[in-house]
Amino acid sequence: MSKTIPPAEGYSGFVAILLLAIAMIMMLVSQRIGLMDRQARLVETHQSQEQLLGQSKKVRSQFQAIMERTAQLADDGNQTALALLSELEKQGVKVRSNPGNPAAEEGS
């Protein structure tokens, strides 16, 4: 003998749908805030990497200038420069990679 409880008078599904809609809106807003924060961090990271890339290009060009001068010294017969270039080549550093440099073509 189960008794069923009659629905309350004037009750409709409006309250449940309203609560569901509020929950969905709150979830979407919190996700949007999280995405905005993530985007800001990505932009900041990208900018810091751009700075590091600029610094690395500067160091690379300085290193290249030093190695070109060292290669010139080696071509002129400087034993220390020859030893340095030999050691760098053992470590996989290509110093004489300029195809337009006639000294590089003679030394190869």
PAVEXMAR-834791 format. One record per residue: x, z, y of N, C-alpha, C in turn; residue number from 1. Coordinates in pm, whole numbers, plus 50000, padded with zeros to 5 digits. Each point is the difference from the previous one (the first is absolute). Layout:
% residues N
R     npx     npz     npy    capx    capz    capy     cpx     cpz     cpy    nr
R       X       Z       Y       X       Z       Y       X       Z       Y   NUM
...
% end
This chain:
% residues 108
R     npx     npz     npy    capx    capz    capy     cpx     cpz     cpy    nr
R   50080   50000   49884   49920   50000   50116   50087   50000   50125     1
R   50044   49886   50026   50084   49990   50119   49914   49970   50120     2
R   50028   50070   50101   49927   49980   50124   50085   49914   50092     3
R   49940   49908   50062   50072   49921   50099   49968   50055   50137     4
R   50103   50007   50079   49981   50052   50135   49963   49882   50088     5
R   49889   50012   50066   49960   49890   50087   50094   49990   50120     6
R   50028   49880   50047   50089   49985   50116   49941   50069   50122     7
R   50092   50046   50083   49956   50068   50121   49928   49901   50089     8
R   49906   50051   50070   49922   49912   50087   50086   49949   50113     9
R   49991   49875   50028   50072   49939   50109   50147   49971   49968    10
R   50042   50029   49878   50139   49974   49963   50016   49854   49963    11
R   50107   49941   50051   50029   49861   49962   50149   49989   49973    12
R   50044   49885   49962   50140   49975   49971   50083   49982   50126    13
R   49939   50015   50117   50069   49978   50127   50119   50094   50017    14
R   49984   50126   49966   50106   50098   50018   50120   49966   49911    15
R   49973   49964   49877   50109   49965   49907   50074   49876   50048    16
R   49927   49900   50045   50062   49877   50049   50078   50028   50128    17
R   49946   50085   50085   50069   50036   50123   50132   50071   49970    18
R   49998   50095   49908   50123   50070   49962   50102   49904   49937    19
R   49953   49908   49919   50088   49901   49939   50062   49909   50107    20
R   49920   49959   50097   50051   49915   50108   50103   50075   50084    21
R   49975   50126   50030   50095   50081   50077   50131   50015   49923    22
R   49991   50025   49870   50120   50014   49917   50079   49870   49998    23
R   49932   49888   49989   50069   49870   49998   50068   49973   50134    24
R   49933   50031   50109   50059   49979   50133   50123   50089   50017    25
R   49991   50125   49957   50115   50090   50011   50117   49950   49916    26
R   49972   49948   49881   50105   49948   49915   50067   49878   50065    27
R   49920   49910   50055   50055   49881   50065   50083   50036   50124    28
R   49953   50097   50077   50074   50042   50118   50134   50062   49959    29
R   49999   50083   49898   50126   50063   49957   50097   49895   49945    30
R   49949   49900   49929   50087   49893   49951   50058   49919   50116    31
R   49919   49974   50100   50045   49924   50117   50111   50076   50074    32
R   49982   50131   50014   50101   50081   50067   50130   49998   49919    33
R   49989   50010   49868   50118   49995   49914   50071   49866   50010    34
R   49924   49891   50005   50061   49867   50012   50067   49981   50136    35
R   49940   50053   50104   50061   49990   50133   50132   50077   50004    36
R   50003   50117   49937   50122   50079   49994   50108   49926   49921    37
R   49961   49942   49888   50095   49925   49917   50055   49881   50076    38
R   49914   49931   50075   50045   49884   50077   50100   50043   50108    39
R   49973   50112   50065   50092   50049   50103   50136   50034   49939    40
R   50000   50060   49882   50127   50032   49934   50073   49874   49958    41
R   49927   49898   49954   50063   49874   49962   50063   49930   50120    42
R   49932   50002   50113   50055   49939   50121   50126   50074   50042    43
R   49996   50132   49994   50118   50080   50037   50117   49971   49906    44
R   49972   49991   49870   50104   49969   49903   50059   49862   50024    45
R   49913   49904   50030   50046   49863   50026   50090   49996   50122    46
R   49964   50072   50104   50082   50003   50120   50137   50063   49974    47
R   50002   50107   49922   50129   50063   49970   50086   49909   49914    48
R   49937   49924   49909   50076   49906   49918   50052   49884   50084    49
R   49925   49959   50101   50048   49895   50090   50125   50046   50074    50
R   50001   50125   50043   50118   50054   50068   50119   50002   49905    51
R   49977   50044   49876   50108   50004   49903   50051   49859   49968    52
R   49909   49905   49993   50039   49862   49974   50087   49946   50112    53
R   49964   50030   50124   50081   49957   50114   50139   50061   49995    54
R   50007   50128   49964   50129   50067   49990   50084   49940   49887    55
R   49935   49970   49888   50075   49943   49888   50051   49860   50033    56
R   49922   49922   50075   50048   49868   50042   50120   50012   50091    57
R   49999   50100   50087   50112   50022   50091   50125   50037   49921    58
R   49986   50092   49905   50114   50043   49918   50052   49882   49917    59
R   49907   49920   49947   50041   49885   49919   50079   49900   50083    60
R   49956   49974   50122   50073   49905   50084   50138   50056   50039    61
R   50008   50131   50023   50129   50062   50029   50093   49989   49879    62
R   49945   50027   49882   50079   49990   49878   50047   49857   49978    63
R   49911   49905   50025   50036   49860   49982   50113   49960   50095    64
R   49993   50047   50124   50105   49969   50096   50134   50059   49955    65
R   49997   50121   49949   50122   50064   49951   50056   49923   49881    66
R   49911   49959   49910   50045   49929   49881   50053   49860   50035    67
R   49941   49936   50099   50052   49870   50043   50142   50014   50056    68
R   50020   50103   50080   50133   50024   50056   50098   50038   49890    69
R   49954   50077   49903   50085   50036   49887   50038   49877   49919    70
R   49904   49909   49982   50028   49875   49928   50102   49916   50076    71
R   49990   50000   50132   50100   49927   50080   50138   50061   49981    72
R   50008   50132   49999   50127   50067   49977   50055   49968   49861    73
R   49910   49996   49902   50043   49968   49864   50052   49856   49993    74
R   49933   49910   50070   50045   49860   50003   50136   49987   50067    75
R   50029   50090   50092   50129   49999   50068   50109   50069   49917    76
R   49962   50057   49885   50098   50059   49910   50011   50151   50006    77
R   49911   50068   50066   50004   50146   50008   49966   50056   49862    78
R   50095   50074   49942   49985   50052   49864   49889   50106   49990    79
R   49987   50082   50101   49895   50102   49998   49862   49936   50003    80
R   49985   49896   50082   49872   49929   50007   49970   49931   49867    81
R   50103   49942   49938   49981   49936   49868   49955   50103   49896    82
R   50063   50118   50002   49963   50104   49905   49856   50047   50025    83
R   49964   50014   50127   49864   50043   50034   49897   49897   49953    84
R   50026   49874   50026   49906   49895   49957   49991   49994   49849    85
R   50112   50018   49933   50000   50000   49854   49913   50114   49946    86
R   50016   50117   50059   49921   50116   49956   49851   49981   50028    87
R   49970   49943   50116   49859   49974   50032   49938   49899   49905    88
R   50077   49898   49963   49949   49900   49906   49976   50061   49862    89
R   50085   50095   49960   49980   50070   49873   49868   50077   50002    90
R   49963   50051   50117   49877   50078   50013   49878   49912   50027    91
R   50021   49869   50007   49888   49909   50016   49963   49965   50143    92
R   50088   50032   50095   49974   49969   50140   50062   49864   50031    93
R   49916   49904   50039   50050   49868   50035   50036   49998   50148    94
R   50125   49975   50029   50045   49998   50138   50006   49858   50051    95
R   50045   49910   49920   50020   49861   50042   49879   49916   49958    96
R   49888   50025   50065   49879   49925   49967   49962   49902   50108    97
R   50080   49986   50105   49972   49905   50107   50045   49861   49959    98
R   49906   49905   49975   50042   49867   49958   50066   49922   50112    99
R   49975   50031   50127   50057   49926   50111   50138   50050   50039   100
R   50048   50106   49937   50128   50058   50035   50110   49931   49919   101
R   50089   49924   50062   50102   49927   49925   50096   50095   49931   102
R   50025   50117   50054   50090   50095   49935   49940   50048   49869   103
R   49869   50012   49997   49933   50043   49877   50011   49892   49893   104
R   49993   49875   50041   50008   49891   49903   50142   49987   49944   105
R   50102   50024   50083   50137   49992   49953   50032   50112   49904   106
R   49947   50120   50026   50030   50115   49917   49929   49997   49866   107
R   49895   49922   49987   49923   49999   49875   50061   49913   49895   108
% end
